[in-house]
């Protein structure tokens, strides 16, 4: 899945996803992280991390789709599935953080029923300070 996040390196803002390994992912899973995975012909082509957040939502991050499989609706399917999971668990909906300059991702999440609720900066695992927007389902306030 590193290919899904390589585009940020070309922008001079490498993603912390590139530092993730099978061992680091196993450690996160042991600490309650969940993964959603999409496969095509047995090969992982998309994934998303998620877990219940302190605010009562299901927080998701690192939603990545292999560049060769983009434009097929996989990200939207993940968001819809995560919302169904949040509902099944009695959570208040979805939340996420998105790089503020990723207008395409923000627009996708807005089309899927989310809205920007906050703007902030965060430091990535690579040490890069990034402008991000926090998003939540529109019905959450």
Secondary structure, DSSP 4 states (H G I P E B T S, - for coil): -HHHHTHHHHTT---GGGG--HHHHHHHHHTT-EEEEEEETTEEEEEEEEEE-TTSSEEEEEEEE-GGGTTSSHHHHHHHHHHHHHHHTT---EEEEEETT-HHHHHHHHHTTEEEEEEEEEE-TTS-EEEEEEEEETT--
